[in-house]
Amino acid sequence: MSNFKTSDWLMVGGGAAMLILGFALPWSTISIGGFSESGDGPFNYFITGGIAWLLVVAVGVLAGLKAMGKLPETQPWGIIFLGMAGLATLLMLIQVILGGRSELGIDLDRGIGMFGALVWSAIAAAGAFMNFQAGGGELSDLTDMNKLKDAFDGDDSTPPPPPPAQ
């Protein structure tokens, strides 16, 4: 565990919170005549909530594996984590703006789970950004397509294998 940096803890923590609390806490509420009810979860809002849930949990798992040395160092994990966590945070922000769903003409309000998921996504994104910067990345790198392509090209020192004999 000594290999874990603050950025790793943020990504793993955001993923763990999303994994557990993202299902345990209600994503929508309704109040009628003094009575209130809550429910829903991330997959009731699949495009925004479900995909964001999957991305943040994946970032947490992959960040933990990377910190333990179980992932190959040949991939640009900083960019990958930042892209996944950033997209998840954007999706959750959209979901919070849109609010709860409508059921039989009744609008559901946002629940604590929906707000929590936005926070946990942002925590994972903050860790991903710190990890990206620790790897030598800068914000300007994200707007330079050549740098992004080069990050995924890998090491060109090994030529491809020859074609099979005919």
Summary of the structure (lengths in Angstrom):
residues: 166
radius of gyration: 19.8
end to end distance: 52.1
largest distance: 79.5
contacts: 521
relative contact order: 0.20
helix: 63%
strand: 10%
